[in-house]
Amino acid sequence: MCGIIGCVGDQNISRVIVEGLRRLEYRGYDSAGIAIIHDQKIELRRAMGKLSQLETLLQEKPLSGIIGIGHTRWATHGKPSEINAHPHRSGGIVLVHNGIIENYNQLRAMLIERGHIFESETDTEVACHLIDYYFQTEGDMLLALRKALSDIKGNYAFVIMHESEPDRLYLAKHGSPLVLGANAQMGLVASDIPALLSYTNEVIFLEDHDLAVIEQKKTTIYSADGKEVSRPTKHIPWTPFMAERGGYKHFMLKEIHEQPQVIEDAFTGRISLSEGKVTLDELQEVCGNNEFPFDEITIVACGTSYHAGVIGKYLIESLAKVRVSVELASEFRYREPVLSGRTLLLPISQSGETADTLAAIKKLKLESKITILSICNVVGSAIPRLSDATLYNHAGPEIGVASTKAFTTQLILLYLLALDISFRRKTMSDAEISHSLQELLTVPREIDSILMDVAPSIQELAKKYAASEHIFYLGRGIHFPSALEGALKLKEISYIHAEGYAAGELKHGPIALIDKGVPVIAICLQDQVHEKMLSNVEEVKARGAKVLMLATEGDVASAAMAENSLFLPASSWCVSPLFVSVALQLFAYYVADHKGTDVDQPRNLAKSVTVE
């Protein structure tokens, strides 16, 4: 989950590394560090806290050189501190690392017996000493690296320098991402694409067990058996501006406001209005023409993507009449799931590198023959590479840790998937599908209206609720996962304890927590469970709850039941989660902003969860 960048150039690359770290800070912000080789000597600067602390240190003690590595840390082994910050050094070797070395205690004990002295609490320093140990006996960096990796258990992305070779970086990857910059004027490597965008949008993703050597004008990649290999170059249709705030106070607010456009991008080219149908080429890749040869779909995801998957279950089962199960990847990977050749596996991940989701896919590919259609936002990342086909979000880089536009574009793709399967299975008429598509095309405009007309009311209500210690979110049907996602957004960035519940479960325990003044956000749109939701509102009101209702525009009678209300556009139940999610994203954002918490980089979190 940490941010890594490495560079080999022909002039001072200190600025390149710091700029890259700034674009990667969402991956970890407990500490930061940089190492540069100057006159065949390694110089290190490290600082606890955010990148700004390191930048201040570099102003006081600048670094200069043509080769260097940098790191932003999300702490796993060892508390956030300067001594635990990367890069780590042993002898002439310095490295940065993303991942977890599971057997570091055993390796540390072995190295201590051989005279190595450790300064930090990290597993990363163990890897550094291990490589140095083998280099001292072998005298060759590639051989030393291979021997060290054969001892290491766990996941890793390493970028390594040796002061005797001030013109090259050594890389190793297993389980954690490393991306090479292609066609740039310098050798570049990073843990994520945004760090490279100022210099190239042509990238190469390393595969598991790959090793590589980067020089200024040359990159050599080796497979696990030591043979030179080539990996495909991918074009990333992102620009550096997409990874900037663009005048907004926070990335999260910018990404909320980008949703009308990215939602339109997500369905552009996938809808044929003249034919009144959805055309997903990716589904055709795994199904063939006008068929759906699967009995069930298993969705595997984590966090926000899991909530999108639960909404997808409602859509696919209701419209396409296909059985869908939704699994938390962190649990699924340790179970013995009963799947068949007629199960379509549907992993969902914004980054395409989510550790638990990735492990679940690898487990199934090893154990059974199964078809994988993934939903992902990053072209060429690990999960798409393991999939038979991938539906890409086209949402652009998402920098805010709390997912917004990735979530809503996931919902769009799941809705399109449900409609395409419905067409193939003839569970909806042509007229019904055409009507659904016509409504879908109005969604960007309706979200624009929420951002323009409803947002001021949300901002004022957020101030009223910002002092709350607890907030409960209630929903039924497709808005049960909407409630889960709304609560997750609030707890992520405001640190208010928030829980989402299926409203029908209130009487099975949670209502014991409702007392006078407890805030409850009730999703009460006019759908098939509207009357039931109103009954649930009455139940919590009777216990003194302070209710904020999300109501359908024009439904004044329902809104009058609540202390506060927000009106959302009238729509079918299928697209209503899009409007609810935008409203609840704004609510969470304004609460957090009013409280003064770090919206884009909330404590203890990082954007891409690439370690278990």
Secondary structure as GFF3:
##gff-version 3
##sequence-region A 1 612
A	DSSP	beta_strand	3	8	.	.	.	ID=ss1
A	DSSP	alpha_helix	14	24	.	.	.	ID=ss2
A	DSSP	three_ten_helix	25	27	.	.	.	ID=ss3
A	DSSP	beta_strand	31	38	.	.	.	ID=ss4
A	DSSP	beta_strand	41	48	.	.	.	ID=ss5
A	DSSP	alpha_helix	51	60	.	.	.	ID=ss6
A	DSSP	beta_strand	67	73	.	.	.	ID=ss7
A	DSSP	beta_strand	88	90	.	.	.	ID=ss8
A	DSSP	beta_strand	93	101	.	.	.	ID=ss9
A	DSSP	alpha_helix	104	113	.	.	.	ID=ss10
A	DSSP	alpha_helix	123	138	.	.	.	ID=ss11
A	DSSP	alpha_helix	141	151	.	.	.	ID=ss12
A	DSSP	beta_strand	154	162	.	.	.	ID=ss13
A	DSSP	beta_strand	169	174	.	.	.	ID=ss14
A	DSSP	beta_strand	179	182	.	.	.	ID=ss15
A	DSSP	beta_strand	187	190	.	.	.	ID=ss16
A	DSSP	three_ten_helix	193	196	.	.	.	ID=ss17
A	DSSP	beta_strand	202	205	.	.	.	ID=ss18
A	DSSP	beta_strand	210	214	.	.	.	ID=ss19
A	DSSP	beta_strand	219	222	.	.	.	ID=ss20
A	DSSP	beta_strand	228	229	.	.	.	ID=ss21
A	DSSP	beta_strand	233	235	.	.	.	ID=ss22
A	DSSP	three_ten_helix	240	243	.	.	.	ID=ss23
A	DSSP	alpha_helix	251	257	.	.	.	ID=ss24
A	DSSP	alpha_helix	259	267	.	.	.	ID=ss25
A	DSSP	beta_strand	271	272	.	.	.	ID=ss26
A	DSSP	beta_strand	277	278	.	.	.	ID=ss27
A	DSSP	alpha_helix	281	287	.	.	.	ID=ss28
A	DSSP	beta_strand	296	301	.	.	.	ID=ss29
A	DSSP	alpha_helix	303	320	.	.	.	ID=ss30
A	DSSP	beta_strand	323	328	.	.	.	ID=ss31
A	DSSP	alpha_helix	329	332	.	.	.	ID=ss32
A	DSSP	beta_strand	343	349	.	.	.	ID=ss33
A	DSSP	alpha_helix	355	367	.	.	.	ID=ss34
A	DSSP	beta_strand	371	376	.	.	.	ID=ss35
A	DSSP	alpha_helix	382	386	.	.	.	ID=ss36
A	DSSP	beta_strand	389	392	.	.	.	ID=ss37
A	DSSP	alpha_helix	405	425	.	.	.	ID=ss38
A	DSSP	alpha_helix	430	441	.	.	.	ID=ss39
A	DSSP	alpha_helix	443	449	.	.	.	ID=ss40
A	DSSP	pi_helix	450	454	.	.	.	ID=ss41
A	DSSP	alpha_helix	455	465	.	.	.	ID=ss42
A	DSSP	beta_strand	470	475	.	.	.	ID=ss43
A	DSSP	alpha_helix	479	494	.	.	.	ID=ss44
A	DSSP	beta_strand	497	502	.	.	.	ID=ss45
A	DSSP	three_ten_helix	503	508	.	.	.	ID=ss46
A	DSSP	three_ten_helix	510	513	.	.	.	ID=ss47
A	DSSP	beta_strand	519	524	.	.	.	ID=ss48
A	DSSP	alpha_helix	530	542	.	.	.	ID=ss49
A	DSSP	beta_strand	546	552	.	.	.	ID=ss50
A	DSSP	alpha_helix	556	559	.	.	.	ID=ss51
A	DSSP	beta_strand	564	568	.	.	.	ID=ss52
A	DSSP	alpha_helix	576	595	.	.	.	ID=ss53
###
